[in-house]
Amino acid sequence: MTPLVAAGLVGLSILLLFIGLAQVLSAPAEIVDDRLQRYAHRESGQFEFLDIIDDESDSGGSFLDELAEEQARRSGLLVELARADLKLTPREWFTFNFLVVLLMGLVGWLLFRNIVLAVGSAIVGIFLPRIWLRMRQQRRLNKFNQMLPDAIGLLANSLRAGYSLLQSMEVLSREMPDPIGAEFRVVIREVGLGLTEEQALKNLLERVPSDDLDMMITAINVQKEVGGNLAEILDILAYTIRERVRIQGEIRVLTSQQRLAGWVLTFVPVALFLFMFMVNREYVSLLYTTTCGWIMLVTAIFLIIAGNFAIRKIIAIEV
């Protein structure tokens, strides 16, 4: 590959990246609102779409859009995007994945001038968007769980003040910040569109796979069947969850050194490799230009991943 062709490919990839970002960031608010109304009921463990878009907008969809939507339904991508609170269509998500793979492949080629490493970099780019999506989901779930005891307490106080369950959830959607406020606004909207409270709460649990939220929804459903003081039940549940969150925080503090050690052991070899690559490329090139070097490189990557996985398993204490 000549320098001119490589420069052209880099420029093309950067142009495509900016076009994709501009398309995502310039989406009108009405489209975002429609996406928030997608989920009406669940069938076979996945969401189904509401027919809330008129015939004119439906007819404007392209074949690629329909293909992306169908693939997203089959792979569960719609649920994954909802859990991460990403306001992206399936086509935009697949476009983003393609751009990441293209950029990683070009970066690998420009850095190493080796087709095998360029392909390996592109393969790494396949997994990067999914890893980022999982991290975003986990961060949002942790924030939701930390706010849930206060939300349950507010729900119990509203019930004690004489509000119905639906009115209490509406108060919750107004008073609590995101992500809890946003999720309960979706629940209120789904009930307004004709779903039962039970089904709307099931959809909420599908979007937010929280064990604490599961306990709250189970308590609400059981109280509807057998009766009882729901406000008192929720108060006890809020106290239990609050204590659980406190214990999890203490465990996180006690294991912080081990977590840091795991990340250091993972990234120091990578940083050292990149430093040596910039300082003395010919010396480092033996790792990916000789058979012995490839064996050493693959073994090192395997051991680094195994070590990080082992440390994460050791410090993962369930409460």
Buried (B, 14 or more C-beta within 10 A) or exposed (E): EEEEEBEEBBEEBEEBBEEBEEEBEEBEEEEEEBBBBBBBBBEEEBBBBBEEBEEEEEEEEEEEBEEBBEEBBEEEBBBBBBBBBBBBBBBBBBBBBBBBBBBBBBBBBBBBEBEEBBEBBBEBBEEBBEEBBEEBBEEBBEBBBBBBBBBBBBBBBBBBEEBEBBBBBBBBBEBBEEBBBEBBBBBBBBBEEEBEBEBBBBBBBBBBEBEBBEBBBEBBBEBEEEEEEBBEBBBEBBEBBBEBBEEBEEBEEEBEEEEEEBEEBBEEBEEEBEEEBEEEEEEBBEBBBEEEBBEBBEEBEEEBEEBBEEBEEEBEEEE
